[in-house]
Amino acid sequence: MLATVGDRLLVHAKSVGNPDREGEIIEVRGAAGEPPYMVRFDDGHIGLVFPGPDAIVVPAQRRV
């Protein structure tokens, strides 16, 4: 998984009925775009994220 600042991180919910989480990647701490990422989630929470298999990066240029 590779990302750049401005990309969006989408984390799928682990159970039915819970919402997915989405946020903007504001800092890439790994080498060459690798995790971990500092993410500002849509609810305002900022956290260091080590994405698992339930997460995808949506590149900024693909957003509409």
PDB file of N, CA, C and O in Angstrom:
ATOM      1  N   MET A   1       0.846  -1.165   0.000  1.00  0.00           N
ATOM      2  CA  MET A   1       0.000   0.000   0.000  1.00  0.00           C
ATOM      3  C   MET A   1       0.895   1.233   0.000  1.00  0.00           C
ATOM      4  O   MET A   1       1.778   1.374   0.847  1.00  0.00           O
ATOM      5  N   LEU A   2       0.657   2.122  -0.959  1.00  0.00           N
ATOM      6  CA  LEU A   2       1.404   3.361  -1.062  1.00  0.00           C
ATOM      7  C   LEU A   2       0.434   4.531  -1.101  1.00  0.00           C
ATOM      8  O   LEU A   2      -0.660   4.425  -1.654  1.00  0.00           O
ATOM      9  N   ALA A   3       0.847   5.652  -0.506  1.00  0.00           N
ATOM     10  CA  ALA A   3      -0.019   6.828  -0.470  1.00  0.00           C
ATOM     11  C   ALA A   3       0.829   8.085  -0.479  1.00  0.00           C
ATOM     12  O   ALA A   3       2.033   8.046  -0.226  1.00  0.00           O
ATOM     13  N   THR A   4       0.181   9.198  -0.774  1.00  0.00           N
ATOM     14  CA  THR A   4       0.797  10.512  -0.675  1.00  0.00           C
ATOM     15  C   THR A   4      -0.136  11.420   0.120  1.00  0.00           C
ATOM     16  O   THR A   4      -1.321  11.128   0.280  1.00  0.00           O
ATOM     17  N   VAL A   5       0.414  12.516   0.609  1.00  0.00           N
ATOM     18  CA  VAL A   5      -0.396  13.481   1.344  1.00  0.00           C
ATOM     19  C   VAL A   5      -1.522  13.967   0.435  1.00  0.00           C
ATOM     20  O   VAL A   5      -1.297  14.300  -0.728  1.00  0.00           O
ATOM     21  N   GLY A   6      -2.729  14.001   0.979  1.00  0.00           N
ATOM     22  CA  GLY A   6      -3.899  14.411   0.212  1.00  0.00           C
ATOM     23  C   GLY A   6      -4.761  13.258  -0.249  1.00  0.00           C
ATOM     24  O   GLY A   6      -5.934  13.452  -0.568  1.00  0.00           O
ATOM     25  N   ASP A   7      -4.199  12.056  -0.290  1.00  0.00           N
ATOM     26  CA  ASP A   7      -5.003  10.871  -0.617  1.00  0.00           C
ATOM     27  C   ASP A   7      -5.993  10.615   0.513  1.00  0.00           C
ATOM     28  O   ASP A   7      -5.843  11.141   1.615  1.00  0.00           O
ATOM     29  N   ARG A   8      -6.990   9.813   0.230  1.00  0.00           N
ATOM     30  CA  ARG A   8      -7.988   9.451   1.230  1.00  0.00           C
ATOM     31  C   ARG A   8      -7.778   8.001   1.636  1.00  0.00           C
ATOM     32  O   ARG A   8      -7.459   7.153   0.803  1.00  0.00           O
ATOM     33  N   LEU A   9      -7.960   7.721   2.922  1.00  0.00           N
ATOM     34  CA  LEU A   9      -7.889   6.358   3.430  1.00  0.00           C
ATOM     35  C   LEU A   9      -9.297   5.923   3.798  1.00  0.00           C
ATOM     36  O   LEU A   9      -9.965   6.586   4.592  1.00  0.00           O
ATOM     37  N   LEU A  10      -9.747   4.825   3.234  1.00  0.00           N
ATOM     38  CA  LEU A  10     -11.066   4.270   3.510  1.00  0.00           C
ATOM     39  C   LEU A  10     -10.870   2.958   4.257  1.00  0.00           C
ATOM     40  O   LEU A  10     -10.243   2.029   3.750  1.00  0.00           O
ATOM     41  N   VAL A  11     -11.419   2.896   5.477  1.00  0.00           N
ATOM     42  CA  VAL A  11     -11.316   1.696   6.306  1.00  0.00           C
ATOM     43  C   VAL A  11     -12.708   1.089   6.405  1.00  0.00           C
ATOM     44  O   VAL A  11     -13.617   1.691   6.977  1.00  0.00           O
ATOM     45  N   HIS A  12     -12.867  -0.098   5.848  1.00  0.00           N
ATOM     46  CA  HIS A  12     -14.159  -0.773   5.865  1.00  0.00           C
ATOM     47  C   HIS A  12     -14.488  -1.257   7.274  1.00  0.00           C
ATOM     48  O   HIS A  12     -13.607  -1.695   8.014  1.00  0.00           O
ATOM     49  N   ALA A  13     -15.763  -1.173   7.631  1.00  0.00           N
ATOM     50  CA  ALA A  13     -16.222  -1.623   8.945  1.00  0.00           C
ATOM     51  C   ALA A  13     -15.999  -3.117   9.094  1.00  0.00           C
ATOM     52  O   ALA A  13     -16.083  -3.872   8.125  1.00  0.00           O
ATOM     53  N   LYS A  14     -15.713  -3.532  10.321  1.00  0.00           N
ATOM     54  CA  LYS A  14     -15.442  -4.948  10.575  1.00  0.00           C
ATOM     55  C   LYS A  14     -16.692  -5.752  10.860  1.00  0.00           C
ATOM     56  O   LYS A  14     -16.651  -6.982  10.865  1.00  0.00           O
ATOM     57  N   SER A  15     -17.812  -5.066  11.098  1.00  0.00           N
ATOM     58  CA  SER A  15     -19.053  -5.789  11.355  1.00  0.00           C
ATOM     59  C   SER A  15     -20.234  -5.065  10.713  1.00  0.00           C
ATOM     60  O   SER A  15     -20.192  -3.853  10.500  1.00  0.00           O
ATOM     61  N   VAL A  16     -21.258  -5.803  10.418  1.00  0.00           N
ATOM     62  CA  VAL A  16     -22.458  -5.268   9.791  1.00  0.00           C
ATOM     63  C   VAL A  16     -23.107  -4.251  10.721  1.00  0.00           C
ATOM     64  O   VAL A  16     -23.209  -4.476  11.928  1.00  0.00           O
ATOM     65  N   GLY A  17     -23.544  -3.136  10.153  1.00  0.00           N
ATOM     66  CA  GLY A  17     -24.207  -2.120  10.940  1.00  0.00           C
ATOM     67  C   GLY A  17     -23.298  -0.998  11.402  1.00  0.00           C
ATOM     68  O   GLY A  17     -23.777   0.054  11.825  1.00  0.00           O
ATOM     69  N   ASN A  18     -21.996  -1.210  11.326  1.00  0.00           N
ATOM     70  CA  ASN A  18     -21.053  -0.150  11.675  1.00  0.00           C
ATOM     71  C   ASN A  18     -20.637   0.579  10.400  1.00  0.00           C
ATOM     72  O   ASN A  18     -20.478  -0.045   9.351  1.00  0.00           O
ATOM     73  N   PRO A  19     -20.459   1.894  10.486  1.00  0.00           N
ATOM     74  CA  PRO A  19     -20.077   2.645   9.280  1.00  0.00           C
ATOM     75  C   PRO A  19     -18.598   2.479   8.944  1.00  0.00           C
ATOM     76  O   PRO A  19     -17.770   2.218   9.817  1.00  0.00           O
ATOM     77  N   ASP A  20     -18.289   2.636   7.657  1.00  0.00           N
ATOM     78  CA  ASP A  20     -16.896   2.703   7.236  1.00  0.00           C
ATOM     79  C   ASP A  20     -16.314   4.008   7.770  1.00  0.00           C
ATOM     80  O   ASP A  20     -17.055   4.948   8.056  1.00  0.00           O
ATOM     81  N   ARG A  21     -14.989   4.069   7.904  1.00  0.00           N
ATOM     82  CA  ARG A  21     -14.313   5.303   8.323  1.00  0.00           C
ATOM     83  C   ARG A  21     -13.494   5.810   7.149  1.00  0.00           C
ATOM     84  O   ARG A  21     -12.885   5.034   6.412  1.00  0.00           O
ATOM     85  N   GLU A  22     -13.492   7.123   6.991  1.00  0.00           N
ATOM     86  CA  GLU A  22     -12.749   7.716   5.887  1.00  0.00           C
ATOM     87  C   GLU A  22     -12.083   8.991   6.370  1.00  0.00           C
ATOM     88  O   GLU A  22     -12.636   9.730   7.184  1.00  0.00           O
ATOM     89  N   GLY A  23     -10.879   9.237   5.851  1.00  0.00           N
ATOM     90  CA  GLY A  23     -10.171  10.445   6.223  1.00  0.00           C
ATOM     91  C   GLY A  23      -9.080  10.790   5.234  1.00  0.00           C
ATOM     92  O   GLY A  23      -8.746  10.006   4.346  1.00  0.00           O
ATOM     93  N   GLU A  24      -8.535  11.977   5.406  1.00  0.00           N
ATOM     94  CA  GLU A  24      -7.475  12.469   4.542  1.00  0.00           C
ATOM     95  C   GLU A  24      -6.113  12.161   5.149  1.00  0.00           C
ATOM     96  O   GLU A  24      -5.894  12.380   6.340  1.00  0.00           O
ATOM     97  N   ILE A  25      -5.215  11.662   4.340  1.00  0.00           N
ATOM     98  CA  ILE A  25      -3.852  11.400   4.789  1.00  0.00           C
ATOM     99  C   ILE A  25      -3.130  12.740   4.836  1.00  0.00           C
ATOM    100  O   ILE A  25      -2.976  13.406   3.812  1.00  0.00           O
ATOM    101  N   ILE A  26      -2.686  13.133   6.036  1.00  0.00           N
ATOM    102  CA  ILE A  26      -2.034  14.424   6.204  1.00  0.00           C
ATOM    103  C   ILE A  26      -0.516  14.302   6.382  1.00  0.00           C
ATOM    104  O   ILE A  26       0.202  15.300   6.318  1.00  0.00           O
ATOM    105  N   GLU A  27      -0.040  13.089   6.604  1.00  0.00           N
ATOM    106  CA  GLU A  27       1.406  12.858   6.717  1.00  0.00           C
ATOM    107  C   GLU A  27       1.703  11.404   6.423  1.00  0.00           C
ATOM    108  O   GLU A  27       0.999  10.510   6.895  1.00  0.00           O
ATOM    109  N   VAL A  28       2.746  11.166   5.643  1.00  0.00           N
ATOM    110  CA  VAL A  28       3.216   9.812   5.341  1.00  0.00           C
ATOM    111  C   VAL A  28       4.527   9.631   6.088  1.00  0.00           C
ATOM    112  O   VAL A  28       5.493  10.350   5.835  1.00  0.00           O
ATOM    113  N   ARG A  29       4.565   8.673   7.009  1.00  0.00           N
ATOM    114  CA  ARG A  29       5.761   8.479   7.832  1.00  0.00           C
ATOM    115  C   ARG A  29       6.659   7.353   7.350  1.00  0.00           C
ATOM    116  O   ARG A  29       7.809   7.254   7.776  1.00  0.00           O
ATOM    117  N   GLY A  30       6.156   6.512   6.476  1.00  0.00           N
ATOM    118  CA  GLY A  30       6.966   5.425   5.949  1.00  0.00           C
ATOM    119  C   GLY A  30       7.797   5.878   4.766  1.00  0.00           C
ATOM    120  O   GLY A  30       7.576   6.955   4.213  1.00  0.00           O
ATOM    121  N   ALA A  31       8.749   5.052   4.385  1.00  0.00           N
ATOM    122  CA  ALA A  31       9.611   5.352   3.243  1.00  0.00           C
ATOM    123  C   ALA A  31       8.852   5.164   1.935  1.00  0.00           C
ATOM    124  O   ALA A  31       8.143   4.172   1.766  1.00  0.00           O
ATOM    125  N   ALA A  32       8.995   6.092   1.026  1.00  0.00           N
ATOM    126  CA  ALA A  32       8.439   5.986  -0.333  1.00  0.00           C
ATOM    127  C   ALA A  32       6.936   5.762  -0.355  1.00  0.00           C
ATOM    128  O   ALA A  32       6.443   5.017  -1.202  1.00  0.00           O
ATOM    129  N   GLY A  33       6.186   6.392   0.562  1.00  0.00           N
ATOM    130  CA  GLY A  33       4.731   6.305   0.552  1.00  0.00           C
ATOM    131  C   GLY A  33       4.144   5.146   1.320  1.00  0.00           C
ATOM    132  O   GLY A  33       2.937   4.909   1.252  1.00  0.00           O
ATOM    133  N   GLU A  34       4.968   4.418   2.047  1.00  0.00           N
ATOM    134  CA  GLU A  34       4.482   3.266   2.810  1.00  0.00           C
ATOM    135  C   GLU A  34       3.934   3.716   4.170  1.00  0.00           C
ATOM    136  O   GLU A  34       4.267   4.804   4.638  1.00  0.00           O
ATOM    137  N   PRO A  35       3.100   2.890   4.804  1.00  0.00           N
ATOM    138  CA  PRO A  35       2.581   3.209   6.141  1.00  0.00           C
ATOM    139  C   PRO A  35       3.700   3.276   7.163  1.00  0.00           C
ATOM    140  O   PRO A  35       4.788   2.749   6.931  1.00  0.00           O
ATOM    141  N   PRO A  36       3.444   3.915   8.285  1.00  0.00           N
ATOM    142  CA  PRO A  36       2.170   4.407   8.805  1.00  0.00           C
ATOM    143  C   PRO A  36       1.829   5.793   8.256  1.00  0.00           C
ATOM    144  O   PRO A  36       2.676   6.505   7.716  1.00  0.00           O
ATOM    145  N   TYR A  37       0.535   6.147   8.421  1.00  0.00           N
ATOM    146  CA  TYR A  37       0.007   7.416   7.950  1.00  0.00           C
ATOM    147  C   TYR A  37      -0.665   8.158   9.100  1.00  0.00           C
ATOM    148  O   TYR A  37      -1.317   7.552   9.950  1.00  0.00           O
ATOM    149  N   MET A  38      -0.495   9.481   9.111  1.00  0.00           N
ATOM    150  CA  MET A  38      -1.301  10.323   9.991  1.00  0.00           C
ATOM    151  C   MET A  38      -2.542  10.671   9.187  1.00  0.00           C
ATOM    152  O   MET A  38      -2.454  11.174   8.067  1.00  0.00           O
ATOM    153  N   VAL A  39      -3.705  10.394   9.779  1.00  0.00           N
ATOM    154  CA  VAL A  39      -4.961  10.569   9.058  1.00  0.00           C
ATOM    155  C   VAL A  39      -5.890  11.471   9.863  1.00  0.00           C
ATOM    156  O   VAL A  39      -6.062  11.285  11.067  1.00  0.00           O
ATOM    157  N   ARG A  40      -6.492  12.458   9.178  1.00  0.00           N
ATOM    158  CA  ARG A  40      -7.539  13.275   9.773  1.00  0.00           C
ATOM    159  C   ARG A  40      -8.871  12.693   9.280  1.00  0.00           C
ATOM    160  O   ARG A  40      -9.270  12.891   8.132  1.00  0.00           O
ATOM    161  N   PHE A  41      -9.538  11.976  10.175  1.00  0.00           N
ATOM    162  CA  PHE A  41     -10.795  11.344   9.811  1.00  0.00           C
ATOM    163  C   PHE A  41     -11.900  12.387   9.698  1.00  0.00           C
ATOM    164  O   PHE A  41     -11.797  13.481  10.254  1.00  0.00           O
ATOM    165  N   ASP A  42     -12.950  12.038   8.977  1.00  0.00           N
ATOM    166  CA  ASP A  42     -14.043  12.964   8.723  1.00  0.00           C
ATOM    167  C   ASP A  42     -14.732  13.446   9.993  1.00  0.00           C
ATOM    168  O   ASP A  42     -15.370  14.499   9.983  1.00  0.00           O
ATOM    169  N   ASP A  43     -14.615  12.689  11.095  1.00  0.00           N
ATOM    170  CA  ASP A  43     -15.206  13.123  12.364  1.00  0.00           C
ATOM    171  C   ASP A  43     -14.302  14.081  13.133  1.00  0.00           C
ATOM    172  O   ASP A  43     -14.647  14.504  14.236  1.00  0.00           O
ATOM    173  N   GLY A  44     -13.123  14.437  12.551  1.00  0.00           N
ATOM    174  CA  GLY A  44     -12.200  15.364  13.176  1.00  0.00           C
ATOM    175  C   GLY A  44     -11.067  14.713  13.943  1.00  0.00           C
ATOM    176  O   GLY A  44     -10.093  15.379  14.294  1.00  0.00           O
ATOM    177  N   HIS A  45     -11.182  13.423  14.209  1.00  0.00           N
ATOM    178  CA  HIS A  45     -10.137  12.687  14.929  1.00  0.00           C
ATOM    179  C   HIS A  45      -8.895  12.575  14.057  1.00  0.00           C
ATOM    180  O   HIS A  45      -8.997  12.302  12.861  1.00  0.00           O
ATOM    181  N   ILE A  46      -7.723  12.783  14.648  1.00  0.00           N
ATOM    182  CA  ILE A  46      -6.452  12.603  13.947  1.00  0.00           C
ATOM    183  C   ILE A  46      -5.707  11.468  14.634  1.00  0.00           C
ATOM    184  O   ILE A  46      -5.578  11.454  15.858  1.00  0.00           O
ATOM    185  N   GLY A  47      -5.217  10.520  13.845  1.00  0.00           N
ATOM    186  CA  GLY A  47      -4.514   9.395  14.436  1.00  0.00           C
ATOM    187  C   GLY A  47      -3.485   8.793  13.503  1.00  0.00           C
ATOM    188  O   GLY A  47      -3.546   8.961  12.285  1.00  0.00           O
ATOM    189  N   LEU A  48      -2.536   8.086  14.102  1.00  0.00           N
ATOM    190  CA  LEU A  48      -1.525   7.353  13.363  1.00  0.00           C
ATOM    191  C   LEU A  48      -2.112   5.993  12.999  1.00  0.00           C
ATOM    192  O   LEU A  48      -2.571   5.255  13.871  1.00  0.00           O
ATOM    193  N   VAL A  49      -2.096   5.668  11.713  1.00  0.00           N
ATOM    194  CA  VAL A  49      -2.770   4.462  11.229  1.00  0.00           C
ATOM    195  C   VAL A  49      -1.768   3.549  10.529  1.00  0.00           C
ATOM    196  O   VAL A  49      -1.003   3.976   9.664  1.00  0.00           O
ATOM    197  N   PHE A  50      -1.798   2.295  10.924  1.00  0.00           N
ATOM    198  CA  PHE A  50      -1.091   1.222  10.234  1.00  0.00           C
ATOM    199  C   PHE A  50      -2.182   0.408   9.533  1.00  0.00           C
ATOM    200  O   PHE A  50      -2.712  -0.528  10.131  1.00  0.00           O
ATOM    201  N   PRO A  51      -2.538   0.738   8.273  1.00  0.00           N
ATOM    202  CA  PRO A  51      -3.693   0.117   7.617  1.00  0.00           C
ATOM    203  C   PRO A  51      -3.550  -1.395   7.489  1.00  0.00           C
ATOM    204  O   PRO A  51      -2.469  -1.921   7.220  1.00  0.00           O
ATOM    205  N   GLY A  52      -4.670  -2.070   7.690  1.00  0.00           N
ATOM    206  CA  GLY A  52      -4.737  -3.506   7.524  1.00  0.00           C
ATOM    207  C   GLY A  52      -5.395  -3.861   6.204  1.00  0.00           C
ATOM    208  O   GLY A  52      -5.563  -2.998   5.343  1.00  0.00           O
ATOM    209  N   PRO A  53      -5.769  -5.124   6.036  1.00  0.00           N
ATOM    210  CA  PRO A  53      -6.373  -5.567   4.777  1.00  0.00           C
ATOM    211  C   PRO A  53      -7.776  -5.020   4.551  1.00  0.00           C
ATOM    212  O   PRO A  53      -8.329  -5.164   3.460  1.00  0.00           O
ATOM    213  N   ASP A  54      -8.357  -4.395   5.570  1.00  0.00           N
ATOM    214  CA  ASP A  54      -9.697  -3.814   5.431  1.00  0.00           C
ATOM    215  C   ASP A  54      -9.647  -2.354   4.990  1.00  0.00           C
ATOM    216  O   ASP A  54     -10.676  -1.679   5.014  1.00  0.00           O
ATOM    217  N   ALA A  55      -8.486  -1.850   4.590  1.00  0.00           N
ATOM    218  CA  ALA A  55      -8.328  -0.449   4.209  1.00  0.00           C
ATOM    219  C   ALA A  55      -7.833  -0.322   2.773  1.00  0.00           C
ATOM    220  O   ALA A  55      -7.102  -1.176   2.271  1.00  0.00           O
ATOM    221  N   ILE A  56      -8.252   0.773   2.122  1.00  0.00           N
ATOM    222  CA  ILE A  56      -7.772   1.086   0.777  1.00  0.00           C
ATOM    223  C   ILE A  56      -7.412   2.566   0.722  1.00  0.00           C
ATOM    224  O   ILE A  56      -7.974   3.383   1.451  1.00  0.00           O
ATOM    225  N   VAL A  57      -6.475   2.894  -0.146  1.00  0.00           N
ATOM    226  CA  VAL A  57      -6.096   4.275  -0.397  1.00  0.00           C
ATOM    227  C   VAL A  57      -6.753   4.722  -1.691  1.00  0.00           C
ATOM    228  O   VAL A  57      -6.637   4.062  -2.723  1.00  0.00           O
ATOM    229  N   VAL A  58      -7.450   5.861  -1.623  1.00  0.00           N
ATOM    230  CA  VAL A  58      -8.061   6.446  -2.816  1.00  0.00           C
ATOM    231  C   VAL A  58      -7.204   7.650  -3.207  1.00  0.00           C
ATOM    232  O   VAL A  58      -7.196   8.658  -2.501  1.00  0.00           O
ATOM    233  N   PRO A  59      -6.485   7.552  -4.323  1.00  0.00           N
ATOM    234  CA  PRO A  59      -5.603   8.648  -4.725  1.00  0.00           C
ATOM    235  C   PRO A  59      -6.374   9.947  -4.939  1.00  0.00           C
ATOM    236  O   PRO A  59      -7.504   9.931  -5.429  1.00  0.00           O
ATOM    237  N   ALA A  60      -5.768  11.060  -4.574  1.00  0.00           N
ATOM    238  CA  ALA A  60      -6.416  12.370  -4.674  1.00  0.00           C
ATOM    239  C   ALA A  60      -6.852  12.685  -6.095  1.00  0.00           C
ATOM    240  O   ALA A  60      -7.921  13.267  -6.281  1.00  0.00           O
ATOM    241  N   GLN A  61      -6.073  12.327  -7.098  1.00  0.00           N
ATOM    242  CA  GLN A  61      -6.419  12.665  -8.474  1.00  0.00           C
ATOM    243  C   GLN A  61      -7.612  11.885  -8.996  1.00  0.00           C
ATOM    244  O   GLN A  61      -8.180  12.266 -10.020  1.00  0.00           O
ATOM    245  N   ARG A  62      -8.017  10.801  -8.328  1.00  0.00           N
ATOM    246  CA  ARG A  62      -9.170  10.007  -8.775  1.00  0.00           C
ATOM    247  C   ARG A  62     -10.473  10.469  -8.154  1.00  0.00           C
ATOM    248  O   ARG A  62     -11.545  10.047  -8.587  1.00  0.00           O
ATOM    249  N   ARG A  63     -10.400  11.344  -7.127  1.00  0.00           N
ATOM    250  CA  ARG A  63     -11.628  11.832  -6.501  1.00  0.00           C
ATOM    251  C   ARG A  63     -12.321  12.797  -7.432  1.00  0.00           C
ATOM    252  O   ARG A  63     -11.684  13.476  -8.236  1.00  0.00           O
ATOM    253  N   VAL A  64     -13.624  12.849  -7.314  1.00  0.00           N
ATOM    254  CA  VAL A  64     -14.418  13.764  -8.161  1.00  0.00           C
ATOM    255  C   VAL A  64     -15.013  14.839  -7.293  1.00  0.00           C
ATOM    256  O   VAL A  64     -15.717  15.717  -7.793  1.00  0.00           O
TER     257      VAL A  64
END
